[in-house]
Amino acid sequence: MTVDYAASEQLDLQATLSFSDAQAEWKGLSISYPAIVNDPVLLELYDPEGMSAITDYSNLHYQLTDITLGGTYRFNPALYMTAQASWEYYNDKEAYVYGDMSGDAYRGYLGLGYSF
């Protein structure tokens, strides 16, 4: 959802809110080697029985919330300044291979522009 508000002739304000909920899983993994594969290193490193754990690691579920506030101020028709601040929250609902990856991030920028 985005809101754009012209506060004045010189000032334009924006706000954005987004939310994502994503899930994925992988079922029925079946790995086998062709009979011609006889390399002992390959057979040990890529054991099909050990690879069956991949299906457990494939259960993904995360939520992402993003809130952004910003604005643009025009000093004159050519010169303007823009600023924006964002907060993102990532909620790892199903821990993956590296564990719980939940956390948040703050971002911001300030810019000065000139239109020709």
Backbone torsions as a table, in degrees:
resi	resn	phi	psi	omega
1	MET	NA	130.8	179.9
2	THR	-126.5	137.2	176.0
3	VAL	-121.8	130.2	177.8
4	ASP	-122.9	123.5	-174.7
5	TYR	-128.6	123.9	176.2
6	ALA	-87.7	96.6	-177.2
7	ALA	-69.8	-32.6	176.4
8	SER	-157.1	-178.3	178.6
9	GLU	-64.3	-30.2	-178.6
10	GLN	-94.5	-25.5	-170.9
11	LEU	-113.1	124.5	176.5
12	ASP	-119.7	126.9	-179.3
13	LEU	-112.4	145.6	178.2
14	GLN	-133.9	147.3	173.8
15	ALA	-142.0	137.2	-179.8
16	THR	-133.7	136.3	174.7
17	LEU	-129.4	126.6	176.3
18	SER	-136.1	148.3	179.8
19	PHE	-139.3	132.7	178.1
20	SER	-127.6	140.4	175.5
21	ASP	-130.6	112.4	-174.7
22	ALA	-122.5	139.6	177.3
23	GLN	-136.8	147.1	176.2
24	ALA	-156.2	150.5	173.5
25	GLU	-154.2	160.8	-176.9
26	TRP	-127.4	125.4	-178.0
27	LYS	-124.7	156.0	171.7
28	GLY	74.2	35.2	178.8
29	LEU	-70.1	126.9	178.4
30	SER	-134.6	112.8	-178.3
31	ILE	-119.6	135.1	174.6
32	SER	-148.5	155.5	179.9
33	TYR	-97.4	145.4	171.2
34	PRO	-64.5	153.7	-177.4
35	ALA	-60.2	-23.3	-177.2
36	ILE	-78.3	-12.3	178.6
37	VAL	-78.3	116.2	-179.2
38	ASN	-135.4	15.4	177.8
39	ASP	-72.7	116.4	-176.3
40	PRO	-62.8	-33.1	178.6
41	VAL	-67.2	-47.3	178.3
42	LEU	-60.0	-44.1	-178.7
43	LEU	-64.5	-32.7	-179.9
44	GLU	-80.7	-43.2	-177.9
45	LEU	-69.2	-35.3	-175.7
46	TYR	-117.1	55.8	179.3
47	ASP	-67.9	119.4	-178.9
48	PRO	-57.4	-33.1	179.6
49	GLU	-67.1	-39.8	178.1
50	GLY	-69.0	-30.1	-179.3
51	MET	-73.8	-12.3	179.7
52	SER	-64.6	-17.4	177.3
53	ALA	-68.3	-14.1	179.5
54	ILE	-57.5	-36.3	-178.9
55	THR	-62.8	-32.8	176.9
56	ASP	-69.1	-38.9	-179.4
57	TYR	-75.7	-12.1	-176.4
58	SER	-86.4	-4.4	178.2
59	ASN	-76.6	100.3	-177.0
60	LEU	-111.5	139.3	174.2
61	HIS	-156.0	117.5	178.3
62	TYR	-142.6	158.4	176.5
63	GLN	-126.3	140.0	179.7
64	LEU	-128.2	124.1	176.5
65	THR	-115.3	132.5	-178.3
66	ASP	-133.9	123.8	176.4
67	ILE	-120.9	127.2	-178.5
68	THR	-130.9	133.0	175.6
69	LEU	-125.6	138.2	-179.4
70	GLY	-162.4	176.3	179.3
71	GLY	-164.4	162.0	176.4
72	THR	-130.2	131.8	177.3
73	TYR	-118.6	125.5	179.1
74	ARG	-98.3	115.8	176.0
75	PHE	-72.0	-37.4	174.6
76	ASN	-155.5	178.9	-176.6
77	PRO	-57.4	-22.3	-177.1
78	ALA	-104.4	-35.1	-172.9
79	LEU	-101.6	129.0	-179.5
80	TYR	-145.0	160.2	175.6
81	MET	-126.5	140.4	178.3
82	THR	-130.3	145.0	179.2
83	ALA	-139.9	148.2	179.8
84	GLN	-152.0	142.7	175.5
85	ALA	-132.4	138.1	-178.5
86	SER	-133.0	148.0	172.2
87	TRP	-128.9	127.7	176.6
88	GLU	-119.7	136.4	175.0
89	TYR	-124.5	123.0	179.7
90	TYR	-108.2	118.0	-179.4
91	ASN	-110.5	107.9	-179.7
92	ASP	-84.2	98.5	-176.0
93	LYS	-75.6	-23.9	-179.0
94	GLU	-133.6	106.8	-176.3
95	ALA	-57.4	138.0	-177.9
96	TYR	-100.2	-162.8	-175.9
97	VAL	-54.5	-40.3	-175.3
98	TYR	-90.8	9.3	179.7
99	GLY	91.0	-163.5	-177.3
100	ASP	-72.1	119.8	-177.6
101	MET	-104.5	19.0	-179.2
102	SER	-63.6	150.5	177.0
103	GLY	167.2	176.4	179.1
104	ASP	-131.8	164.3	-179.0
105	ALA	-141.7	144.3	176.1
106	TYR	-117.0	135.0	179.2
107	ARG	-135.8	151.5	176.8
108	GLY	-157.5	155.5	173.7
109	TYR	-151.7	157.3	178.5
110	LEU	-136.1	129.1	-177.6
111	GLY	-136.4	153.3	176.5
112	LEU	-122.4	130.7	-176.4
113	GLY	-130.6	158.6	178.4
114	TYR	-139.2	124.3	179.3
115	SER	-95.3	135.1	178.6
116	PHE	-95.4	NA	NA
